[in-house]
């Protein structure tokens, strides 16, 4: 018996452990798409808005970010080493998203040009790279093992 046996339904996790990396990869791609749409909305809101709350959060981007965070924590339970790296990267991306949104609000409030969320884009590129590594490594493993 493992200590987590009573806290985590291990049979359920063993049934979906092969799918979890693919879900994380799909959520990363969806999150990058919603980040692009959120930036377009923020630019439009800053240009057209005239009230106190010029820039508002984009709900689909918030939803994909939270789903990606939860999926990375599930990946942590399924694959401890890869899941820990993925969770740290996703938490870093979440923090970058938070501060980038606040920066967009300051830019809109001061009537500056709304910049792209460069730190969040870089963080999501790292998350995409690692998610692709975890998911697609089986396809390049023969070549990788031949070289290394």
LUMDREN-83067 format. One record per residue (C-alpha): x, y, z; residue number from 0. Coordinates in nm, 2 decimals, decimal comma, always signed. Layout:
residues N
X:Y:Z:NUM $
...
END
This chain:
residues 148
+0,00:+0,00:+0,00:0 $
+0,12:+0,35:-0,08:1 $
+0,05:+0,65:+0,14:2 $
-0,14:+0,83:-0,13:3 $
-0,37:+0,53:-0,20:4 $
-0,65:+0,67:+0,02:5 $
-0,61:+1,03:-0,11:6 $
-0,57:+0,98:-0,48:7 $
-0,78:+0,73:-0,69:8 $
-0,48:+0,55:-0,84:9 $
-0,68:+0,31:-1,06:10 $
-0,84:+0,61:-1,23:11 $
-0,50:+0,78:-1,28:12 $
-0,34:+0,46:-1,42:13 $
-0,62:+0,45:-1,68:14 $
-0,56:+0,80:-1,80:15 $
-0,18:+0,84:-1,75:16 $
-0,11:+0,80:-2,12:17 $
-0,35:+1,07:-2,22:18 $
-0,24:+1,33:-1,96:19 $
+0,07:+1,46:-2,16:20 $
-0,14:+1,49:-2,47:21 $
-0,40:+1,69:-2,27:22 $
-0,13:+1,92:-2,14:23 $
+0,01:+1,97:-2,49:24 $
-0,34:+2,05:-2,63:25 $
-0,41:+2,29:-2,34:26 $
-0,07:+2,47:-2,40:27 $
-0,16:+2,52:-2,77:28 $
-0,51:+2,64:-2,68:29 $
-0,37:+2,87:-2,42:30 $
-0,13:+3,03:-2,67:31 $
-0,43:+3,08:-2,91:32 $
-0,64:+3,24:-2,64:33 $
-0,34:+3,46:-2,54:34 $
-0,34:+3,60:-2,90:35 $
-0,71:+3,66:-2,88:36 $
-0,69:+3,82:-2,54:37 $
-0,42:+4,06:-2,66:38 $
-0,64:+4,17:-2,95:39 $
-0,93:+4,23:-2,71:40 $
-0,71:+4,43:-2,47:41 $
-0,58:+4,65:-2,76:42 $
-0,94:+4,71:-2,87:43 $
-1,06:+4,78:-2,51:44 $
-0,78:+5,02:-2,45:45 $
-0,85:+5,20:-2,78:46 $
-1,23:+5,22:-2,74:47 $
-1,28:+5,23:-2,36:48 $
-1,35:+5,55:-2,16:49 $
-1,44:+5,42:-1,82:50 $
-1,22:+5,32:-1,52:51 $
-1,19:+4,95:-1,61:52 $
-1,04:+4,98:-1,96:53 $
-0,89:+4,64:-1,99:54 $
-1,08:+4,33:-1,86:55 $
-0,96:+3,97:-1,84:56 $
-1,04:+3,75:-2,13:57 $
-1,25:+3,46:-1,99:58 $
-1,14:+3,19:-2,24:59 $
-0,77:+3,27:-2,17:60 $
-0,83:+3,25:-1,80:61 $
-1,01:+2,92:-1,84:62 $
-0,74:+2,76:-2,04:63 $
-0,47:+2,89:-1,80:64 $
-0,66:+2,74:-1,50:65 $
-0,72:+2,41:-1,69:66 $
-0,35:+2,40:-1,79:67 $
-0,25:+2,45:-1,42:68 $
-0,48:+2,17:-1,30:69 $
-0,36:+1,94:-1,58:70 $
+0,00:+2,00:-1,49:71 $
-0,07:+1,91:-1,13:72 $
-0,24:+1,60:-1,25:73 $
+0,07:+1,53:-1,46:74 $
+0,27:+1,57:-1,14:75 $
+0,09:+1,28:-0,98:76 $
+0,11:+1,06:-1,29:77 $
+0,48:+1,13:-1,37:78 $
+0,66:+1,29:-1,08:79 $
+0,98:+1,41:-1,25:80 $
+0,83:+1,54:-1,57:81 $
+0,52:+1,67:-1,39:82 $
+0,74:+1,87:-1,15:83 $
+0,92:+2,04:-1,43:84 $
+0,59:+2,10:-1,62:85 $
+0,42:+2,24:-1,30:86 $
+0,71:+2,48:-1,23:87 $
+0,70:+2,60:-1,59:88 $
+0,32:+2,64:-1,59:89 $
+0,32:+2,82:-1,25:90 $
+0,59:+3,06:-1,40:91 $
+0,37:+3,12:-1,70:92 $
+0,07:+3,19:-1,47:93 $
+0,27:+3,44:-1,28:94 $
+0,39:+3,61:-1,60:95 $
+0,03:+3,62:-1,73:96 $
-0,08:+3,79:-1,41:97 $
+0,18:+4,06:-1,42:98 $
+0,15:+4,11:-1,80:99 $
-0,23:+4,17:-1,75:100 $
-0,16:+4,43:-1,48:101 $
+0,09:+4,60:-1,71:102 $
-0,17:+4,61:-1,99:103 $
-0,41:+4,78:-1,74:104 $
-0,15:+5,04:-1,65:105 $
-0,07:+5,11:-2,02:106 $
-0,44:+5,15:-2,10:107 $
-0,50:+5,38:-1,79:108 $
-0,21:+5,60:-1,89:109 $
-0,32:+5,60:-2,26:110 $
+0,00:+5,43:-2,38:111 $
+0,03:+5,18:-2,66:112 $
-0,07:+4,84:-2,54:113 $
+0,24:+4,62:-2,58:114 $
+0,25:+4,25:-2,64:115 $
+0,28:+4,02:-2,34:116 $
+0,64:+3,93:-2,42:117 $
+0,72:+3,75:-2,09:118 $
+0,41:+3,54:-2,10:119 $
+0,48:+3,45:-2,46:120 $
+0,83:+3,34:-2,37:121 $
+0,71:+3,14:-2,07:122 $
+0,44:+2,97:-2,29:123 $
+0,70:+2,89:-2,55:124 $
+0,91:+2,71:-2,28:125 $
+0,60:+2,53:-2,16:126 $
+0,52:+2,43:-2,52:127 $
+0,87:+2,31:-2,58:128 $
+0,87:+2,09:-2,26:129 $
+0,52:+1,96:-2,33:130 $
+0,62:+1,87:-2,68:131 $
+0,93:+1,70:-2,54:132 $
+0,73:+1,49:-2,29:133 $
+0,46:+1,40:-2,54:134 $
+0,65:+1,35:-2,87:135 $
+0,97:+1,20:-2,73:136 $
+0,85:+0,85:-2,83:137 $
+0,87:+0,95:-3,19:138 $
+1,23:+1,08:-3,18:139 $
+1,36:+0,83:-2,92:140 $
+1,52:+0,60:-3,18:141 $
+1,72:+0,88:-3,33:142 $
+1,80:+1,03:-2,99:143 $
+1,93:+0,70:-2,85:144 $
+2,14:+0,65:-3,17:145 $
+2,31:+0,99:-3,11:146 $
+2,33:+0,98:-2,73:147 $
END
